[in-house]
Amino acid sequence: MNYILIFSGILLVIILAVGIWVSADYHKFNTLERMKEQQKRDKQLMKEIIESFAKVIDLKDSYTQGHSMRVAKYTCMLAKELGCSDDEVEFYYNIALMHDIGKVGIPDDVLNKPGKLTDEEYELIKSHTSRGYETLKNISLMPELATGARSHHERPDGKGYPEGLKGEEIPRVAQIIAVADCFDAMYSNRPYRKRMNFEKAVSIIKEVSCTQLTSDVVDAFLRLVEKGEFRAPDDHGGGSTEEISNIRNKPEKKDE
């Protein structure tokens, strides 16, 4: 998978270059309208670059392809329901796309292992949060990109990682991504299991409110479920009832 690492590095360079170019050229605009139009184009370019990068991340993990895009979509849905502004929703979308970037640095035989992980392998998987933070923290144009990568496995009860943050110590965007991430972990097909039964997945999200997931974000999720959101169009019932070990009060060693 060396080509993924190379492509990832290239994309990061492009993102940094765009940031430098934007900063250097803004003073050249003579009118506010031209500046606004250029900002719009720059934001679209940034979005396209980040989306391409997210696809590279998902290629690294053969079990969860499409995961980053789905989590970003769910994050937007939740942010809107929580009353976030359009700019915040767009910002959170980009952060969510990059939440698993640290997995690019995890060896394939560990990341794609179908069986139970050893303690050492589990610690290596957990390191994707810190690795993601280190990868993104120096992007000056969007420094908050690193926030979601580092903190999306933190928990309100303080039992998350990498820092063991509690409650409001967890950045807001990470609180939202955590719900989106947990739902997709359950409600997506994997080579070794079918997606979880929708009602069961919803009940588990509800069950871990206040412990693993932030309560008002879970409430927003449940409101959207009541409105008919989140259920896949091709879901007409059924689905796996198999437990997923990291979606419970005590995190274990699978499906990070």
Buried (B, 14 or more C-beta within 10 A) or exposed (E): EEEBEEBBEEBBEBBBEBBEEBEEEEEEBEEEEEBEEBEEEBBEBBBEBBBEBBBBBBBBBEBBBBBBBBBBBBBBBBBBBBEBEEEBBBBBBBBBBBBBBBBBBBEEEBBBBEEEBEEEBBEBBBBBBBBBBBBBBEBEBBEBBBBBBBBBBBBBBBBBBBBEBBBEEBBBBBBBBBBBBBBBBBBBBBEEBEBBBBEBBBEBBBBBBEBBBBEEBBBBBBEBBEEEEBBEEEEEEEBBEEEBBBBBEEBBBBBB
